[in-house]
Amino acid sequence: MVAGLRATGRPLRGGSAILLGCSASWALWFYRPAFTLPSPTILSTEVGSHTALLPAAPHGNLAGRHFRPAFPSDEASERQDARLTDYVSLALAAAGAATAATALRAVTAAASSEPAKKEKSFMDNFGVFIYFGLWYILNIGYNIYNKQSLIVYPFPWACALWQMAFGWCIFVPLWLLRIQKVPKLSMKQALLLSPSALAHLATHVGAVVAFAAGAVSFGHIVKASEPVVSSILNLTFLGEVCPWQVYASLLPIIGGVGLVSASELSFNWLCFGAAMGSNIGSAARAVYSKKVMKGDIGENMDDANVYAVITIMATFLLIPIAFAIEGPTAMLQGFKVALAAGGNKFLTQMMMTGLFYYLYNEVAFLALGKLDAVSHAVANTMKRVVIIITAIFVFRTPVTPLGMAGSCIAILGTLLYSLAKNKFK
């Protein structure tokens, strides 16, 4: 998400990013009951079906499908699910706490030492590891909380709107307090940014809809095929022709995604199509950035403010679309039912999705800014692997041997593509 917007994350100062990320990790442990999942027999989007009632939606849900929130009614089942998922919550919280403790000790030591010599600071030496730890933790947390909230509140367009609008709670106070310079741009410059905002909308909404319609692991496998879409758009709109080695590296991606799709037990076209739509949005945003967004786009429009302005524009674009597809009345009724059934657990899930969505983009910018192209490719590939494996275990998604083989081939293909493009550019 970073590469397409000049940068799609706002560069927090190192200390602030660590503090926010560690606080989020602590919240994962403190709110560990939020990781309690419904029994697999009632999880329709993953392995089974659920039967809790949801109010009738006059506009229906996406593609006319009606999802229903699920909460276990059997107390023993709740305790069993809680034990299964507490390990994930504990691991995430422990990782965040360990990162925070290490950072705190080193920063304290660095602050107490006299700067007699110009040596590398603690963040120069270990910042990349801290950022990557937080990036992975926040990314995993977002994917888990996002899926949980979609199970309880099956309105993906409303959830996507909430997550995008949550960023306002962060960058607007920064502008009001003069911590961040307020962006200034004309109507002409705003129109120049509008295609990027539309592509940003498609990228995020496509992913949320895909994760609502199908398994998180399958959605990420399909999203791994983004290089194929990028190559097609670069060739079509920019006339960019890559060496044959780069195009050859796309074959494992195509073959791997095909194997996974053919063997996926919970395969459905809505999940596949929405994930591909997310890929198209992300690739289109990158192509547009290369072609158009190099000129004057306003005053105080650094990377942070470009992302903030595009987020604001995308939010306004999304409001009428979300209302037209799901309907404000149905959204509100569904929210009331989910809140009555889930209470604070549901509110925690919704809050965490918005917070983690914004923070993992922030930390990703800091982490990727410290890497060369090869390390970037490896780190991004490993991030997807970690998310897929975590989603399979947390949501107990059944995977066939053929599906596992296809996943490995597709992920390896994305790595080969990144390495080949860097070598032969």
Residue pairs with C-beta under 8 A, 6 or more apart in sequence:
1 8
1 9
1 203
1 282
1 361
1 364
2 8
2 9
2 361
2 364
2 365
2 368
3 286
4 196
4 199
4 282
4 283
4 285
4 286
4 288
4 289
5 196
5 200
5 285
5 289
5 293
5 303
5 306
5 307
5 310
6 289
6 293
6 303
6 306
7 303
7 304
7 306
7 307
7 365
8 200
8 307
8 310
8 361
8 365
9 303
9 307
9 361
9 362
9 363
9 364
9 365
9 366
10 170
10 171
10 303
10 304
10 305
10 307
10 308
10 361
10 362
10 365
11 303
11 304
11 362
11 365
11 366
11 369
12 20
12 362
12 363
12 366
14 123
14 127
14 366
15 107
17 131
17 134
17 359
17 362
17 363
17 366
18 99
18 100
18 103
18 130
18 134
20 359
20 362
21 96
21 99
21 134
21 137
21 138
21 359
21 363
22 96
22 97
22 99
22 100
22 103
22 134
24 96
24 137
24 138
24 141
24 352
24 355
24 356
24 359
25 92
25 93
25 95
25 96
25 97
25 99
25 100
25 134
25 137
25 141
26 93
26 96
26 97
26 100
27 352
28 35
28 89
28 92
28 93
28 96
28 137
28 141
29 89
29 90
29 92
29 93
29 94
29 96
29 97
30 93
31 348
31 352
32 86
32 89
32 90
32 93
33 82
33 345
34 145
34 148
34 345
34 348
34 349
34 352
35 82
35 85
35 86
35 88
35 89
35 144
35 148
35 394
36 78
36 81
36 82
36 85
36 345
37 43
37 81
37 84
37 85
37 148
37 151
37 394
37 395
38 50
38 70
38 71
38 72
38 81
38 151
39 48
39 72
39 74
39 77
39 81
40 46
40 47
40 48
40 396
41 48
41 49
42 48
42 49
42 50
42 51
42 52
42 70
42 72
43 50
43 70
43 151
43 395
44 50
44 67
44 68
44 70
45 67
45 150
45 151
45 212
45 213
45 214
45 215
45 266
46 215
46 266
46 395
46 396
46 397
47 265
47 266
47 396
47 397
47 398
50 68
50 69
50 70
50 151
51 68
51 70
52 68
52 69
52 70
52 71
52 341
53 68
53 337
54 66
54 67
54 68
54 69
54 154
54 334
54 337
55 330
55 333
55 334
55 337
56 330
57 66
57 326
57 327
57 329
57 330
57 333
57 334
58 327
58 329
58 330
59 324
59 325
59 326
59 327
59 329
59 330
60 66
60 326
60 327
60 330
61 67
61 154
61 155
61 326
61 330
62 156
62 157
62 209
62 212
62 213
62 270
62 325
62 326
63 270
65 213
65 270
67 154
67 212
68 154
69 151
69 152
69 153
69 154
69 334
69 337
69 338
69 341
69 342
70 151
70 152
71 152
71 341
71 342
72 78
72 81
84 396
85 394
88 144
88 390
88 393
88 394
92 137
92 140
92 141
95 133
95 137
96 133
96 134
96 137
99 130
99 133
99 134
99 137
102 126
102 130
103 122
103 126
103 130
106 122
106 126
107 122
109 122
110 121
110 122
123 130
127 366
127 370
128 367
128 370
128 371
131 363
131 366
131 367
131 370
132 367
132 379
134 359
134 363
134 367
135 360
135 363
135 364
135 367
135 383
136 383
136 386
138 356
138 359
138 360
138 363
139 356
139 360
139 383
139 386
139 387
140 386
140 387
140 390
141 352
141 356
141 360
142 352
142 353
142 356
142 357
142 360
143 211
143 216
143 387
143 390
143 391
144 390
144 391
144 394
145 349
145 352
145 353
145 356
146 159
146 163
146 208
146 211
146 353
146 357
147 211
147 216
147 391
147 395
148 349
149 159
149 346
149 349
149 350
149 353
150 156
150 159
150 208
150 211
150 212
152 338
152 341
152 342
152 346
152 349
153 159
153 334
153 335
153 338
153 346
153 350
154 212
154 334
155 326
155 330
155 331
155 334
155 335
156 205
156 208
156 209
156 211
156 212
156 213
157 205
157 208
157 209
157 318
157 321
157 322
157 325
157 326
158 322
158 326
158 331
158 334
158 335
159 208
159 212
159 350
159 353
160 204
160 205
160 208
160 209
160 318
160 322
161 315
161 318
161 319
161 322
162 350
162 353
162 354
163 204
163 208
163 353
163 354
163 357
164 201
164 204
164 311
164 314
164 315
164 318
164 357
165 315
165 354
166 354
166 355
166 357
166 358
167 308
167 311
167 354
167 357
167 358
168 311
168 312
168 315
169 354
170 358
171 180
171 304
171 308
171 311
174 180
175 181
175 182
180 304
180 305
181 300
181 302
181 305
182 300
183 298
183 299
183 300
183 301
183 305
183 308
183 309
184 298
184 299
184 300
185 193
185 297
185 298
185 299
185 301
185 309
186 298
189 296
189 297
189 298
190 309
190 313
192 292
192 293
192 295
192 297
193 293
193 297
193 306
193 309
193 310
193 313
194 313
195 284
195 288
195 292
196 285
196 288
196 289
196 293
196 310
197 310
197 313
197 314
197 317
198 314
198 317
199 281
199 282
199 284
199 285
199 288
200 281
200 285
200 310
200 311
200 314
201 281
201 314
201 317
201 318
202 277
202 278
202 280
202 281
202 284
203 278
203 281
203 282
203 285
204 278
204 281
204 314
205 278
205 318
206 274
206 275
206 276
206 277
206 278
206 279
206 280
206 281
207 219
207 223
207 274
207 275
207 278
209 270
209 274
209 277
210 219
210 222
210 223
210 270
210 271
210 272
210 274
210 275
210 278
211 219
211 271
213 268
213 270
213 271
213 274
214 264
214 266
214 267
214 268
214 270
214 271
214 272
215 264
215 266
215 271
215 391
215 395
215 397
216 387
216 388
216 391
216 395
216 397
217 388
217 391
217 392
217 395
217 397
217 399
217 407
218 260
218 264
218 266
218 267
218 271
218 397
219 271
219 274
219 275
220 384
220 387
220 388
220 391
221 256
221 257
221 260
221 388
221 406
221 407
221 410
221 411
222 257
222 260
222 261
222 271
222 272
222 275
222 276
222 279
223 275
223 278
223 279
223 384
224 253
224 256
224 257
224 384
224 410
224 411
224 413
224 414
225 253
225 254
225 257
225 276
225 279
225 410
226 279
226 282
226 283
226 414
227 250
227 253
227 413
227 414
227 417
227 418
228 250
228 253
228 254
228 279
229 276
229 279
229 280
229 282
229 283
230 283
230 286
230 287
231 242
231 246
231 247
231 250
232 283
233 280
233 283
233 284
233 287
234 240
234 242
234 287
235 241
237 287
237 291
238 287
238 290
238 291
242 421
242 424
243 420
243 424
245 420
245 423
245 424
246 417
246 420
246 421
246 424
248 420
249 413
249 416
249 417
249 419
249 420
249 421
250 413
250 417
251 413
252 409
252 410
252 412
252 413
252 416
253 410
253 413
253 414
253 417
254 413
255 406
255 409
255 410
255 413
256 406
256 407
256 408
256 409
256 410
256 411
256 412
256 413
257 406
257 410
258 406
259 402
259 403
259 405
259 406
259 409
259 410
260 403
260 406
260 407
260 410
261 267
261 272
261 406
262 402
262 406
263 400
263 402
263 403
263 406
264 403
265 398
265 400
265 403
266 397
297 306
298 309
301 309
303 365
307 361
322 331
323 331
338 346
339 346
339 347
342 349
367 379
368 376
368 379
368 380
371 379
373 418
373 422
374 418
374 419
374 422
376 418
377 415
377 418
377 419
377 422
378 415
380 414
380 418
381 411
381 414
381 415
381 418
384 411
384 414
385 411
388 407
388 411
391 397
392 399
399 407
